[in-house]
Amino acid sequence: MVIYIIGMIQVSDKTYIILGIVYGVMAIILIVVVLVLINKHNKKQYEEILSKLERNKNLIISGNILTELNKVSSLINNKELEKKYESWKKRYKQIKDVDIPTLTNELNDLDELIKSKKRKAINEASAKLELEIYYVKAKSEFLLKEIREISLSETKNREIVTKLKKDYRDIYLKYNNHKDDYESISKTIELQFENIDKLFNAFEIAMENNDYTEAPKIVKALGDNIGNIEIVVNEAPTIILMGKKLIPSKIEEIRNIYNKMTKEGYVLDYLNIDYNISESEKKIADVFDRLKVLNLADSIFELKTILSYFESLYNDFDNERVSKKEYEEIMNIELIKNMVSLDQNIYSSEGTETLMDRIQSDSDTWEETYENKKVIEFALKKLPEPDKTVVFKYYMEGSSRKEISEIIHVSPTQISRILKRALNRLYNIIENEMTDKNKKTAKEAKWFFHLSY
């Protein structure tokens, strides 16, 4: 039995050794396979990079540059253009005979590096080569653009000038249809139109002479001049209307209101109206000086700001009127609160008057005065005691507070409180209990009781 167990153990050890060897061989095979696959993948990736770089290099030089150079050679009619042509040829030769061969050599070097499987060196070389190809390509594209500015200038400039002519006609028609709106600057505008006509003629002469270096300059000048005259024709009428009519009339109106209110006793010095009018007139004069030379920069904005300022003064005037009215009301209330008889003076914008004057004015007829007194009599009858007695004694008989206090056995201070309460009640009686007809009749008497405690 023991021999059998020992034999089994020996067999088991051999099995494990064999299995270990098998697993080790399989692991080595797997690692080799993975490395081969990675190598193949990297090689394919590098080959794709190399192919892409080769393709980008081949696209740098195309037949377009040579074709456009041949077009320019047939257009040469002056030394300046001939000088440019020779320069372009040299630059093309540099790209074709120096830059492209250099890139080709570097591509070959990169191919050798890929075969050597030096990954770090491959990555550095491919990045450097990609940057150099981009640089040479940019040189080529910029050269082609410069050449085409001449070779395609006739078509390009013709298209631009055709559009400018259309815009110019529209601007000219608008000016002629509203010529009266431009007043003193019409001659300056017409002189500008003459200059634009001369530029159009200069462009035609340049094109006839194949002067493709001068033509673009003329086209740019045309664009600038037509753009400027368009602004003038569109904005000048508004500037003239605001500066010659709207703002001056507004200034005159504001000045009249200011003078009138000042005479009425309003304190308006804080508005600095005279100074601001003077400064506004200077600014308007400056705007029109610039308008004479067709310089309209910020003119409308400046005039709108001035106009807006003068329009805002109406609110200031209204606020002053409201404030003065509120002040008068407060002053009258304070006087009425402390009044001792119907002959007391009260304040108004027309001067001073007594409480009795409010009941019986010079314009009232005897009947109107009588009706007003009847209103007060009616309201007094509605008052409860002791209010009725205090009001009658104080206002109708002229008794003092002390005398009344002795009659109804209260202090003089209490008499003042009763008077205030009674007057408030009288006002409410007139407001709430009288008929519409009597209210209309009493319109001159109601003020007497209009108190706020």
VOGU-3710 file (C-alpha; in Angstrom, 3 decimals, decimal comma):
1> mviyiigmiq> 0,000/0,000/0,000  2,784/2,375/0,936  4,650/1,517/-2,302  1,508/2,316/-4,306  1,118/5,745/-2,698  4,776/6,603/-3,286  4,385/5,643/-6,926  1,344/7,839/-7,309  3,216/10,801/-5,876  6,100/10,300/-8,336
11> vsdktyiilg> 3,673/10,112/-11,240  1,939/13,293/-10,054  5,220/15,220/-9,897  6,088/14,253/-13,455  2,651/15,372/-14,650  3,039/18,795/-13,078  6,447/19,230/-14,625  5,116/18,352/-18,067  2,159/20,676/-17,672  4,462/23,487/-16,561
21> ivygvmaiil> 6,629/23,016/-19,602  3,581/23,015/-21,887  2,191/26,204/-20,326  5,561/27,916/-20,580  5,900/27,052/-24,259  2,353/28,286/-24,930  3,067/31,578/-23,113  6,223/32,130/-25,141  4,324/31,417/-28,358  1,580/33,841/-27,323
31> ivvvlvlink> 4,073/36,592/-26,510  5,806/36,071/-29,850  2,485/36,250/-31,690  1,487/39,460/-29,864  4,838/41,076/-30,614  4,556/40,120/-34,271  1,065/41,582/-34,468  2,153/44,802/-32,734  5,106/45,087/-35,071  2,905/44,582/-38,111
41> hnkkqyeeil> 0,433/47,167/-36,816  3,159/49,732/-36,156  4,702/49,094/-39,556  1,351/49,571/-41,254  0,725/52,764/-39,267  4,117/54,211/-40,186  3,632/53,258/-43,820  0,317/55,139/-43,829  2,018/58,214/-42,332  4,756/57,977/-44,948
51> sklernknli> 2,175/57,649/-47,745  0,229/60,673/-46,463  3,367/62,805/-46,292  4,328/61,723/-49,789  0,891/62,690/-51,076  1,000/66,124/-49,414  4,434/66,781/-50,897  3,246/65,905/-54,401  0,310/68,351/-54,067  2,599/71,308/-53,395
61> isgnilteln> 3,630/71,820/-56,991  0,758/71,848/-59,427  0,373/73,172/-62,929  -1,584/76,183/-61,621  1,463/78,271/-60,744  3,125/77,718/-64,096  -0,143/78,403/-65,960  -0,739/81,677/-64,087  2,881/82,740/-64,650  2,407/82,253/-68,394
71> kvsslinnke> -0,718/84,475/-68,258  1,207/87,218/-66,506  4,020/87,074/-69,062  1,551/88,089/-71,773  0,315/91,052/-69,699  3,695/92,640/-68,977  3,768/96,217/-70,258  5,788/98,053/-67,615  8,956/97,578/-65,590  7,148/97,211/-62,280
81> lekkyeswkk> 5,113/94,251/-63,484  8,171/92,761/-65,205  10,088/93,000/-61,926  7,309/91,195/-60,080  7,195/88,506/-62,766  10,927/87,794/-62,455  10,636/87,602/-58,667  7,754/85,117/-58,929  9,760/82,946/-61,320  12,687/82,786/-58,890
91> rykqikdvdi> 10,408/81,846/-56,011  8,758/79,141/-58,107  12,177/77,779/-59,107  13,247/77,718/-55,439  10,214/75,641/-54,500  10,469/73,319/-57,505  14,239/72,729/-57,613  15,280/73,080/-53,954  12,422/72,663/-51,496  10,685/69,707/-53,173
101> ptltnelndl> 13,910/67,642/-53,656  14,821/68,302/-50,016  11,452/66,974/-48,912  11,924/63,909/-51,124  15,261/63,096/-49,478  13,743/63,431/-46,029  10,921/61,083/-47,031  13,514/58,485/-48,087  15,295/58,889/-44,770  12,012/58,358/-42,943
111> delikskkrk> 11,409/55,177/-44,941  14,778/53,816/-43,816  13,968/54,664/-40,208  10,701/52,769/-40,475  12,598/49,702/-41,626  14,969/50,042/-38,682  11,973/50,048/-36,305  13,389/52,874/-34,183  10,080/54,219/-32,957  11,325/57,336/-31,187
121> aineasakle> 13,436/58,414/-34,158  10,528/57,659/-36,528  8,096/59,832/-34,535  10,507/62,769/-34,346  11,396/62,576/-38,058  7,751/62,300/-39,203  6,683/65,301/-37,078  9,557/67,425/-38,408  8,860/66,415/-42,015  5,142/67,184/-41,668
131> leiyyvkaks> 5,953/70,717/-40,484  8,404/71,299/-43,374  5,870/70,104/-45,954  3,256/72,491/-44,480  5,745/75,378/-44,691  6,633/74,721/-48,349  2,950/74,283/-49,200  2,148/77,664/-47,607  4,913/79,286/-49,672  3,453/77,787/-52,837
141> efllkeirei> -0,110/78,878/-52,054  0,950/82,413/-51,184  2,925/82,662/-54,440  -0,097/81,496/-56,437  -2,309/84,063/-54,685  0,075/86,911/-55,564  0,271/85,851/-59,216  -3,524/85,559/-59,507  -3,982/89,105/-58,240  -2,567/90,092/-61,617
151> slsetknrei> -3,636/87,223/-63,861  -7,252/87,347/-62,661  -7,338/91,064/-61,899  -9,264/92,046/-65,022  -12,210/89,748/-64,272  -12,110/90,430/-60,556  -11,809/94,203/-60,897  -14,531/94,326/-63,539  -16,952/92,571/-61,214  -16,166/94,947/-58,356
161> vtklkkdyrd> -16,430/98,073/-60,513  -19,747/96,928/-62,026  -21,256/96,680/-58,549  -19,759/100,028/-57,529  -21,295/101,688/-60,606  -24,732/100,412/-59,622  -24,344/101,692/-56,060  -23,073/105,012/-57,382  -26,090/105,485/-59,672  -28,503/104,817/-56,797
171> iylkynnhkd> -26,737/107,343/-54,573  -26,651/109,965/-57,337  -30,372/109,555/-58,078  -31,273/109,875/-54,397  -29,265/113,091/-54,169  -30,831/114,617/-57,283  -34,368/113,705/-56,194  -33,899/115,515/-52,839  -31,359/118,153/-53,765  -33,056/120,873/-51,706
181> dyesisktie> -32,412/118,881/-48,526  -28,648/119,415/-48,771  -28,597/123,236/-48,781  -25,090/124,677/-48,402  -23,164/121,421/-48,935  -24,659/120,604/-52,354  -21,613/122,026/-54,190  -19,234/119,949/-52,085  -21,272/116,815/-52,769  -21,318/117,494/-56,510
191> lqfenidklf> -17,542/117,997/-56,476  -17,219/114,588/-54,832  -19,385/113,083/-57,577  -17,014/114,590/-60,172  -14,022/112,981/-58,434  -15,733/109,585/-58,514  -16,445/109,983/-62,247  -12,752/110,698/-62,805  -11,793/107,539/-60,917  -14,098/105,451/-63,126
201> nafeiamenn> -12,398/106,917/-66,214  -8,961/106,252/-64,706  -9,926/102,622/-64,152  -10,922/102,163/-67,795  -7,635/103,674/-68,954  -5,674/101,378/-66,620  -7,494/98,312/-67,959  -6,911/99,349/-71,579  -3,192/99,714/-70,861  -3,057/96,399/-68,973
211> dyteapkivk> -1,855/98,353/-65,943  -2,789/95,635/-63,465  -0,742/97,144/-60,654  -2,575/100,475/-60,754  -6,080/99,099/-61,354  -6,510/97,568/-57,852  -5,504/100,871/-56,280  -8,134/102,708/-58,322  -10,773/100,132/-57,398  -9,994/100,602/-53,706
221> algdnignie> -10,192/104,385/-54,038  -13,559/104,028/-55,780  -14,892/101,845/-52,988  -13,770/104,305/-50,291  -15,158/107,383/-52,064  -18,517/105,813/-52,900  -18,847/104,516/-49,331  -18,198/108,012/-47,954  -20,602/109,787/-50,310  -23,296/107,224/-49,492
231> ivvneaptii> -23,033/108,128/-45,795  -23,218/111,834/-46,647  -26,270/111,489/-48,897  -28,086/109,313/-46,342  -27,279/111,280/-43,171  -26,766/114,927/-44,208  -30,513/115,773/-44,495  -31,112/114,516/-40,959  -28,150/116,521/-39,640  -29,324/119,689/-41,410
241> lmgkklipsk> -32,918/119,245/-40,204  -31,859/118,705/-36,598  -29,165/121,393/-36,538  -31,030/124,102/-38,473  -34,644/123,597/-37,410  -35,466/121,108/-34,663  -32,820/122,023/-32,100  -32,964/125,850/-32,627  -36,764/125,823/-32,249  -36,431/123,646/-29,154
251> ieeirniynk> -33,830/126,031/-27,716  -36,100/129,008/-28,318  -39,034/127,277/-26,674  -36,956/126,230/-23,652  -35,538/129,747/-23,300  -39,054/131,280/-23,303  -40,320/128,822/-20,682  -37,229/129,395/-18,561  -37,601/133,200/-18,668  -41,314/133,030/-17,881
261> mtkegyvldy> -40,862/130,673/-14,922  -37,961/132,756/-13,602  -40,194/135,840/-13,597  -42,825/133,837/-11,711  -40,338/133,181/-8,951  -39,067/129,728/-9,804  -35,430/129,095/-8,869  -33,909/127,366/-11,921  -30,246/128,348/-11,670  -29,238/124,755/-10,919
271> lnidynises> -30,250/123,752/-14,483  -27,481/125,956/-16,013  -29,708/126,491/-19,016  -27,942/129,559/-20,433  -24,540/127,838/-20,277  -25,849/124,616/-21,794  -27,586/126,498/-24,619  -24,312/128,298/-25,370  -22,336/125,030/-25,397  -24,962/123,326/-27,554
281> ekkiadvfdr> -24,825/126,107/-30,115  -21,020/125,773/-30,248  -21,319/122,014/-30,791  -23,876/122,528/-33,568  -21,547/125,033/-35,256  -18,713/122,485/-35,065  -20,939/119,809/-36,615  -21,721/122,083/-39,560  -18,072/123,054/-40,005  -17,252/119,351/-40,357
291> lkvlnladsi> -20,255/118,857/-42,622  -18,798/121,351/-45,094  -15,904/118,951/-45,722  -18,278/115,940/-45,659  -17,014/114,713/-42,294  -20,090/113,278/-40,597  -18,387/111,180/-37,914  -20,675/110,966/-34,835  -22,630/114,056/-35,977  -26,084/112,480/-35,716
301> felktilsyf> -25,251/111,008/-32,325  -24,079/114,384/-31,017  -27,180/116,199/-32,290  -29,522/113,543/-30,904  -27,815/113,899/-27,532  -28,370/117,677/-27,591  -32,013/117,272/-28,627  -32,581/114,677/-25,928  -31,139/117,027/-23,302  -33,524/119,879/-24,195
311> eslyndfdne> -36,500/117,528/-24,280  -35,594/116,330/-20,773  -35,890/119,911/-19,508  -39,681/119,752/-19,895  -39,733/117,157/-17,117  -37,580/119,415/-14,959  -39,983/122,317/-15,504  -42,996/120,141/-14,696  -41,310/118,886/-11,537  -40,656/122,476/-10,466
321> rvskkeyeei> -44,327/123,377/-11,003  -45,498/120,363/-9,014  -43,020/121,091/-6,238  -44,140/124,719/-5,997  -47,793/123,710/-5,942  -47,113/121,199/-3,168  -45,172/123,859/-1,269  -48,070/126,340/-1,543  -50,525/123,719/-0,338  -48,321/122,892/2,655
331> mnieliknmv> -47,927/126,601/3,484  -51,693/127,168/3,289  -52,388/124,134/5,464  -49,917/125,338/8,072  -51,509/128,795/8,055  -55,018/127,416/8,303  -54,024/125,131/11,160  -52,948/128,184/13,148  -55,568/130,694/11,910  -57,353/132,976/14,409
341> sldqniysse> -59,929/134,658/12,140  -61,365/134,733/8,648  -59,237/137,831/7,992  -55,910/135,938/8,233  -53,615/136,240/5,198  -52,785/133,041/3,281  -50,135/132,443/0,585  -50,810/131,836/-3,115  -48,881/132,170/-6,363  -50,886/135,338/-7,099
351> gtetlmdriq> -49,907/136,994/-3,820  -51,727/137,049/-0,467  -55,409/136,876/0,331  -57,593/136,315/3,381  -59,814/133,392/4,208  -62,834/135,636/3,712  -61,490/136,557/0,247  -61,693/132,866/-0,657  -65,381/132,844/0,337  -66,208/136,161/-1,265
361> sdsdtweety> -63,946/137,165/-4,174  -64,290/140,308/-6,255  -65,709/138,289/-9,119  -68,510/136,743/-7,006  -72,003/138,132/-7,274  -74,090/138,821/-4,191  -76,065/135,676/-4,911  -72,886/133,540/-5,097  -71,599/134,940/-1,817  -74,959/134,338/-0,205
371> enkkviefal> -75,018/130,732/-1,454  -71,509/130,084/-0,115  -72,521/131,348/3,293  -75,612/129,186/3,178  -73,366/126,183/2,501  -71,317/126,913/5,623  -74,517/127,464/7,621  -75,887/124,115/6,385  -72,667/122,296/7,341  -72,545/123,988/10,767
381> kklpepdktv> -76,055/122,736/11,593  -74,878/119,179/10,964  -72,014/119,447/13,448  -72,423/117,815/16,863  -71,761/119,667/20,098  -69,412/121,041/21,304  -67,950/121,381/17,754  -70,836/123,538/16,535  -70,592/126,003/19,429  -66,781/126,281/19,224
391> vfkyymegss> -66,765/126,982/15,444  -69,627/129,497/15,702  -68,084/131,341/18,635  -64,548/131,342/17,172  -65,223/132,176/13,508  -68,603/133,921/13,514  -68,487/135,883/16,785  -64,702/136,252/16,964  -64,395/134,912/20,506  -60,943/133,905/21,687
401> rkeiseiihv> -59,974/130,363/22,648  -59,796/131,402/26,298  -63,311/132,896/26,220  -64,734/129,801/24,583  -62,928/127,532/27,061  -64,666/129,350/29,935  -68,087/128,904/28,311  -67,829/125,145/27,691  -65,522/124,506/30,665  -62,462/123,018/28,891
411> sptqisrilk> -58,871/124,206/28,533  -57,751/126,539/25,661  -55,538/123,708/24,342  -58,597/121,480/24,111  -60,414/124,256/22,179  -57,655/124,083/19,489  -58,154/120,332/19,143  -61,933/120,756/18,891  -61,486/123,387/16,152  -59,286/121,093/14,059
421> ralnrlynii> -61,720/118,209/14,493  -64,699/120,407/13,672  -63,159/121,778/10,486  -62,392/118,246/9,290  -65,985/117,209/9,963  -67,317/120,252/8,121  -65,298/119,313/5,060  -66,604/115,748/5,107  -70,212/117,014/5,446  -69,813/119,139/2,319
431> enemtdknkk> -68,159/116,258/0,428  -70,522/113,455/1,435  -73,973/114,874/2,259  -74,650/117,754/-0,103  -76,394/117,404/-3,491  -74,478/117,825/-6,769  -76,082/121,226/-7,231  -75,021/122,414/-3,786  -71,529/120,934/-4,283  -71,166/123,016/-7,431
441> takeakwffh> -72,389/126,085/-5,586  -69,984/125,418/-2,724  -66,855/124,967/-4,822  -65,457/128,306/-3,506  -66,189/127,411/0,124  -64,902/123,832/0,332  -61,257/124,913/0,377  -61,880/126,331/3,841  -62,286/122,852/5,317  -59,748/120,981/3,193
451> lsy> -57,337/120,086/5,965  -55,037/117,111/6,619  -54,226/116,310/10,227
//
